[in-house]
């Protein structure tokens, strides 16, 4: 209420904000997290199917070394082990997406490493058995290109904001009295 001596101005709200927040905290937040969880899982699945990372960046093709090893097929979906290992769970007020595959970070972010003499010999003997090369080439550097499947771009963030808006919209009448 505002009273300046001449005018009395009263504002009443038929909306109990505390009741709405309490109700949203209980049911709305969990429901929102469930929908976010589904959305994020869908995003990751689509990335594996389309071979595109955040921002619609196309994943690099298989390397000549991979192709020479006879591993022709869908990028990062040979056995399905990585994609099938990605789990998402709701813990408190967070959606946690994880995998137990140790190589997931290398595949997502890329890496460079130098082969040992033993690895070089293995590659020469098993990957290039029909090669005209007389013997192993010695240690060399191998580059694994990044094929990001974790991480979210502006479009994903906007989609999550829209999910939140829809959940808030569903609950906006929770704190009203008789309306």
C-alpha positions in Angstrom: 0.0 0.0 0.0 1.2 3.5 -0.9 -0.2 6.6 0.9 1.1 10.1 0.0 -1.6 11.8 2.0 -3.9 12.6 -0.9 -4.0 9.3 -2.7 -4.1 5.8 -1.3 -2.9 3.3 -3.8 -3.2 -0.4 -3.0 -1.9 -3.3 -5.0 -3.1 -6.8 -4.3 -1.8 -9.9 -5.9 -3.9 -13.0 -6.1 -0.8 -14.9 -6.8 1.2 -16.6 -4.0 4.8 -16.5 -5.3 6.1 -18.6 -2.5 3.5 -21.3 -3.1 4.4 -21.3 -6.8 8.1 -21.6 -6.2 7.6 -24.4 -3.6 5.3 -26.3 -6.0 7.7 -25.8 -9.0 10.6 -26.9 -6.9 8.9 -30.2 -6.1 7.3 -31.2 -9.3 8.2 -28.7 -12.0 12.0 -28.9 -11.6 12.0 -32.7 -11.8 9.7 -32.6 -14.8 11.9 -30.0 -16.5 15.1 -32.0 -15.8 13.4 -35.2 -17.3 12.6 -33.3 -20.5 16.1 -31.7 -20.6 17.6 -35.2 -20.1 15.5 -36.6 -23.1 16.5 -33.6 -25.2 20.2 -33.9 -24.5 20.2 -37.6 -25.2 18.5 -37.0 -28.5 21.1 -34.4 -29.4 23.9 -36.8 -28.8 22.2 -39.6 -30.7 21.6 -37.4 -33.7 25.2 -36.3 -33.7 26.3 -39.9 -34.0 23.8 -40.5 -36.9 24.6 -37.3 -38.8 28.4 -37.2 -38.0 28.1 -33.6 -36.9 29.1 -31.9 -33.7 27.9 -28.8 -31.9 27.2 -26.0 -34.3 26.6 -28.5 -37.1 30.3 -28.9 -37.7 30.9 -32.0 -39.9 33.2 -34.6 -38.4 36.3 -35.4 -40.4 36.2 -38.5 -42.5 38.1 -41.7 -41.5 41.8 -41.4 -41.9 43.7 -43.3 -44.6 45.2 -45.4 -41.7 41.7 -46.4 -40.5 40.6 -47.2 -44.0 43.8 -49.2 -44.7 43.0 -51.3 -41.6 39.7 -52.2 -43.3 37.6 -50.3 -40.8 35.1 -48.9 -43.3 31.8 -48.0 -41.9 30.0 -45.3 -39.9 32.2 -42.8 -38.1 32.5 -43.8 -34.4 29.7 -46.3 -34.6 31.6 -49.5 -35.5 30.5 -51.6 -32.6 28.2 -49.1 -31.0 30.2 -49.4 -27.8 30.8 -45.7 -27.3 27.3 -44.5 -28.1 25.7 -47.3 -26.0 27.9 -46.4 -23.1 26.7 -42.8 -22.9 24.4 -42.5 -19.9 22.4 -39.6 -18.6 21.0 -39.4 -15.1 19.3 -36.8 -12.9 21.1 -36.1 -9.7 19.5 -33.4 -7.5 19.0 -30.4 -9.8 21.4 -31.5 -12.5 21.4 -33.7 -15.6 24.7 -35.6 -15.7 25.8 -37.1 -19.0 28.7 -39.5 -18.9 30.4 -42.5 -20.4 32.7 -45.1 -18.9 34.8 -45.4 -22.1 38.3 -44.1 -21.4 38.8 -43.2 -25.1 35.7 -41.0 -25.3 37.5 -37.8 -24.5 40.2 -38.5 -27.1 37.6 -39.2 -29.8 35.6 -36.1 -28.8 38.5 -33.7 -28.5 41.1 -35.3 -30.8 44.7 -36.2 -30.0 48.2 -36.6 -31.4 50.6 -39.3 -30.3 53.8 -40.8 -31.4 54.0 -44.5 -32.0 56.5 -46.7 -30.2 58.8 -49.0 -32.3 56.6 -51.9 -31.3 53.4 -50.1 -32.4 55.1 -49.2 -35.7 56.0 -52.8 -36.3 52.4 -53.9 -35.5 51.0 -51.4 -38.0 53.4 -52.4 -40.7 52.7 -56.1 -40.1 48.9 -56.0 -39.7 47.7 -52.9 -41.4 50.0 -52.7 -44.4 50.9 -56.4 -45.0 50.9 -56.0 -48.8 52.9 -52.9 -48.6 56.0 -52.5 -50.8 57.7 -51.1 -47.7 60.4 -53.5 -46.7 60.0 -53.0 -43.0 58.5 -50.8 -40.3 58.8 -47.1 -40.9 59.9 -46.4 -37.4 58.0 -44.3 -34.9 55.7 -41.7 -36.4 53.0 -39.3 -35.3 49.3 -40.2 -35.6 46.6 -37.6 -35.4 43.1 -38.5 -34.3 40.8 -35.8 -35.4 38.2 -34.3 -33.0 34.7 -35.5 -33.5 32.8 -33.7 -30.7 29.7 -35.3 -29.5 29.5 -33.7 -26.0 29.1 -29.9 -25.6 26.2 -27.8 -26.7 25.9 -24.9 -29.1 23.6 -21.8 -29.0 20.8 -23.7 -30.7 20.9 -26.4 -28.0 21.0 -23.8 -25.2 18.0 -21.9 -26.8 16.1 -25.2 -27.0 16.7 -25.8 -23.3 15.6 -22.3 -22.5 12.4 -23.0 -24.4 11.8 -26.2 -22.5 12.1 -24.2 -19.2 9.7 -21.5 -20.5 7.1 -24.2 -21.3 7.5 -25.7 -17.8 7.1 -22.3 -16.2 4.1 -21.6 -18.3 2.5 -24.9 -17.2 2.9 -23.9 -13.6 2.1 -20.2 -13.7 -1.4 -20.7 -12.3 -0.2 -22.8 -9.4 0.0 -19.9 -7.0 -3.3 -18.3 -8.0 -6.3 -18.1 -5.6 -9.6 -19.0 -7.3 -8.7 -17.7 -10.8 
